Amino acid sequence: MNEDFGQNLRLLCSYYKSIAEVCRRLDINRPQFNRYLSGRYKPSAGTLRRLCEFFGVEEQEILLPHSQFQRLVQVRPKSRSTDSPARPELAHLDRLTQRGSEGLERYLGYYFEYYLSMANPGKLIRTLVCLEELDERVYYQRSERMVPHPGEAPCHNRYLGIAHLLTDRIFLLDYESLNCHEITQTILFPSFRNRLSRLTGLKLGVSDNSERMPCCTRVLYEYLGTNVDRKKALALCGLYDLDAADIDASILEGVRNEMAPGEWHFRARH
């Protein structure tokens, strides 16, 4: 019975652009859904009802022998879900995910991010970044910790985004999640060393002040590992003077924004 159910479920999914779309719209974990498709597991009664309501079939129908169910669907093609079609941007994201998720596993974990501050010229900013995998996608969070004035309590900004690895470049796109007033893109060189240490590239965004000036700056990611004391790491984030003793000189060299003679474009540095 489970084998027939798995085949019937695959047939219903074929009416949609992808299995990922079905999982997203049903809000079902992809690995769990794959178990149903394989016929190894039968869903709980509640999950079975959700599936049937989504696809527009009865519970006793989806458990029929596959050949019988196939004939039923053929003569009743509109019995599947009449939900509104997926939004166009979701199809684009699915396509990028299929192409850009493979190979990002080695980059999961925590990083210190360094770049010259867009809102505070002449200062270096250090933020905490965490890349993690969820439902076959790699998401990340950038956390800023800023102290407006000495002695005042710090304030925090949180940026949420998604990562893709496309033709030997890591693309990060995020948005400021508290006020939703900024989108940032970062492009990094991948690492070809056995031990992950640092990643460099360019960041494009706007200054977080009243000027809101569009800016591009060199950026450096320093790998911390997959397990860190997040509270302690975040306490080390904030603005630094360029001659601060606890900032390595090689980090400053990696984020300087000068252009070499003969360069026509602002380019990243390896």
N, C-alpha and C positions, 0 to 999 in steps of 0.2 A: 504493500500500500504506500509506503514512504517513497519507493522508487517511482511509482506512478505520480505521486504528488510532486516530486522534484521535477519530473518531465513536464507536468502540467504548469508548474510555476514558471519554468523556463519559457514555455510557449507564451504565457501571459506577458512576461517581461519583454518578449520580442516585439511587442507593439509599442515599446518605448525606445527612446534614443539610446539608452544604456542602462545597465543594472545599477550603476552608481546613481543615476537619476531616480530610479525606483526606491533605492534605499534612502536617499535624501528626503524624498517626498513622504515616505512612510515613517521616517525617523527611526530606522532599524539599522543596527550595527552591521557593516558589510561582512565581516567574518561569520557572524551568526547567520546572516541571510545566505551566505555561500553553503552553509551546512544544510539548509533547507533545500537549496538547489541540487545538492548532491544526492538527496534522498536518504542521507544517513540519520537525519533527525526530523522529527515531526514537531511543529510549533505547538505551543500551549494553546488552550482553547481560546483565550483572549486574543493572542496574536493571530490565530487562524481567522477569527472574526474580522480583525482589522484588515488582513490580506484580502478576504472575500469582499469586504465593503469597498476597498480601494479598486479592485479589479472588476467589480460588478458581477460576481458570480455567487452561487450558493455554496454553502459548506459541503453539502453532499455531492455537488458537481465537481469541485476541485479535487475530490478524492476518488473520482471515477477512474477506471482504466484509461491509460493515455490515449489509445486509439479512439475510444468512445468520446472522451473529452475533446479531442481534436476535431471530431465531426461536429460536436456541439458548438464549439467556438466558430467554426467555419460558417455555419448557418446563422450564427448570431454574432457577427463581428463587432457590433456596437455595444455588446454587453460589458466590455471593459470600462474602466473608470472614465467618467465624463468630466473629470477635474479640468480646470483651465490648463492649457499647455504650459510647459516650463518656460520661464522667461529667457529671452535670447542670451543674456549675459551668463546664465548658468551653463548653457551649452558650450560657450567659449571657455569657461573655467574648467569644465570637465575635459575638454580637449587639451588644455594646457596641463592639467593634472596628469593625464595619461602619458604625456610626453615628458613632463618635467619633474616627476616624483622619484624616478629611479636614480639611484646614486647619491641621494641626499642623506642616506642613513648614517654615514660616517660624520656628518656635520651636526648631528643632533647633540644638544647639550647647551651649556652656558658660555657666554662670551662677555668680556668687557669691550664696549665699542668706544672708539676715540675719534674725535674730529674737532676742528676749530669751530667754536660756537658761532652760529648765525645771528643770534640775538645779542651776544656779548662779544664784540670784536676784540681780538687780542687774548682771549681766554680759550683754554682747552676744556672740552666737556667729555666726561666719562659716563656712559650709561650701561645698564645691564640688559643683555639680550638672552632669551631662551628659545631654542628651536626644539619642537617636539612633534611627533607623528601622531595623527589621529585619523582613523578611517581612511588610510592610504594617502593622506595628504600631510604635508609638513607645514605647520603653522608656527608662528613665533610671536613673542611679546617683547617689546622694548620698554624698559622702565627708566624714567628720568627722576632723579632726586635733586631738587634745587633748594638752596637756602637763600631767600630773598635778601635778607640783611643779617649780619652777624648777631647771634643770640636768638634769632627768630626760628620758629619751628619749620622744618623743611616741608616743601610741597612736592607733589608727585604728578607726573604725566605718564600715561600708559598708552602705548601704541600697539595695535594688534594687526597682524598681517599674515600673508601666505608666501611661501618660498617655492621657487622653481629652479631646476638645474637644466638649462637649455644650451646645448652645444658649447660645453666648457665654460659657461658663465653662470653664476648664481644670481638670480633676480629676486629681490625682496620688495614687496609692496605693502605698505601699512597705512593706517589712519589713526589719528589721535582720538581715542575712544571716549574721553570724558566730555569734551565739548564738540567733537566732530568738526573741527575747523581746519584740519590739515591732512594732506596726503603726502607721503614721502616714498621715494623710490631709491633703492640702493642696488648697485651692481658690483659684485665681488669676483675676483679671480678665485678659482678653486685651488685646492692644495694637492700637489702631486707627490708629497712626501709621505712616508709611512706613518709618521707621527704628526698629527694635526697641531699646529702652533698658532700661526697668524694668517689672516686673510686681509687683503687690501682691495680697494676699489674707489668708487665715487658715490656720493649721496646727493640727491636733489630734493630740495624742500623749500620752505619759507621760514623766515625768522619768526620766533615766537614772541613778538612784541607788536606794538601798534604800527610799526612800519610794514610788517609782513612782506619783507623783501624776498623775492625768489632768489635762492642761492644754490651754488654747487660747490662741494667741498670734498677733498680727499678724506677717506675713512679707513680705519684699521680695526679689525676684529681680533681680539686676543682670546684664544680658547682657554676655558677654565676647567672643563670636564663635564661629565654627565650628572654629577652629584656635588652640589656646593651648599654651603650655609647661606641661603638667599638673603637673610637679614644682614649678615656681616658684609656680604658682597654689595648689597644695595647701600650700606653705610659708607662705602668707599666711592660711591658715585657722586657726581656734582661737577662744579666748575673748578678749574685749576689754573694757576699762573703758568706761563710757558717755561719758567725757570724753577718750577716746583721740584723739590728734591726727590719725591716719591714717584715721579713720572720718568720712565726710562727715556734716554736720549734717542734711542732708535725708534721709539714710538713717535716722538715729535718729528723726526726726520721723515717718517712714513706718511704724516698728515699735512706737511707743509704744502701750501697752495701756489708756490711760484711756478712760472712757466719757463722752460728752457729756450734759448735762442733758436729761432727757426720753427718753433711749434705754432701751429695755426689754431689748434683746439686745446681746450683744457682736458688733459688726459690723466687716467689713473696711473699709479706707479706700482710695479711689482714689489 
